[in-house]
Amino acid sequence: MIELISTQPAWFWLCLGGLLLIGELLGTGGYLLWSGIAAVLVGIITLALPSLGWEWQGLLFAIFTVVSALLWRKWLSGRQNTKADNVNQISHKLIGVKARLLTDTEEGFSRVRLADGSWRVYSDIPLSVETEVVVIAVDGITLKVKPSLGGNSPEQDDQ
């Protein structure tokens, strides 16, 4: 077996890369992907340069593994959070939604109807019933709102 590996190192690297990539498919979460890709690259280089010694092959494998993992980490850190990252925070999707108050605010609190439910809202300024508001933040189950520019807030009625 060792004789076969020493006479055809390119096939060793290609097989190792394939096994690592198959292992990645079994659900390791990305840990074997970069080593598998590095092994395949070393196999291709070894096919092109058959006189490359095993020391250089091992060094190339180590370098390719580290470089590919670092590049992947850099790419991930540059990505912005997607909406899929907030799967457990569905209420945050309500930010920017407009609605009308169902009651006058009492001590800053009122209610709005969104979709098929009623939500508790809080406003820093007193607002009257039917004022169009926009959600600006979410605090637990309370939506923080402000008057919408197109709405009829009490301040606009005085002008």
Secondary structure, DSSP 8 states (H G I E B T S, - for coil): -HHHHHH-HHHHHHHHHHHHHHHHHTT-SSTTHHHHHHHHHHHHHHHH-TT--HHHHHHHHHHHHHHHHHHHHHHHHHS---GGGGTT-GGGGGTT-EEEBSS--BTTEEEEEETTEEEEEE-SS---TT-EEEEEEEETTEEEEEE-TTS--HHHHH-
